[in-house]
């Protein structure tokens, strides 16, 4: 994934006591604006719904690459 890619947030991952992290963005589309630094997990920052949010790369799929 690179800056400028159009991505959609996927609804997967472990459920935590408070629910899914960033649940308000599940299924929404945004644009990758930069790489994010995490110790063991590749991540990116995404402009989505007028906000900059950080997601693990595995939580996103590039638009046009979905199955189906």
C-alpha positions in Angstrom: 0.0 0.0 0.0 1.3 3.4 -0.9 0.4 7.1 -0.5 -2.6 8.0 -2.8 -4.1 4.5 -2.8 -7.9 4.4 -2.3 -8.7 1.9 0.4 -11.7 0.4 2.2 -11.7 -0.5 5.9 -12.6 -4.2 6.5 -14.6 -5.4 9.4 -12.3 -8.1 10.8 -10.0 -8.7 13.7 -10.4 -9.5 17.4 -13.3 -8.1 19.4 -12.1 -6.3 22.5 -14.2 -5.5 25.5 -15.1 -2.1 24.1 -15.9 -3.5 20.7 -13.9 -3.1 17.5 -11.4 -0.3 17.3 -12.4 2.4 14.7 -15.8 0.7 14.3 -17.3 4.0 12.9 -15.0 3.5 9.9 -15.8 -0.1 9.0 -16.8 -0.4 5.4 -15.9 3.2 4.6 -13.4 4.4 1.9 -10.5 6.7 2.4 -7.1 7.7 0.9 -3.7 6.6 2.3 -1.8 9.8 3.2 1.3 8.4 4.9 3.1 5.4 6.4 2.7 4.9 10.1 5.4 3.5 12.4 4.6 0.5 14.6 7.0 -2.0 16.1 5.8 -5.2 14.5 2.8 -4.4 12.3 2.8 -2.5 9.0 0.4 0.5 9.3 -0.7 3.5 7.3 -2.5 6.8 8.0 -5.8 7.3 6.1 -7.9 10.4 5.4 -11.4 9.1 6.1 -14.6 10.9 6.9 -12.6 14.2 7.3 -10.2 12.7 9.8 -6.7 11.2 9.8 -6.9 7.7 11.3 -4.2 5.0 11.7 -4.9 1.5 10.5 -3.0 -1.8 10.4 -2.4 -2.6 6.7 -4.3 -5.9 7.3 -7.4 -4.0 8.2 -7.6 -2.4 4.7 -8.1 -3.5 1.2 -7.3 -1.4 -1.9 -10.4 -0.4 -3.8 -10.6 -2.5 -6.9 -8.9 -5.5 -5.4 -11.8 -6.9 -3.4 -13.0 -10.4 -4.2 -16.0 -10.5 -6.5 
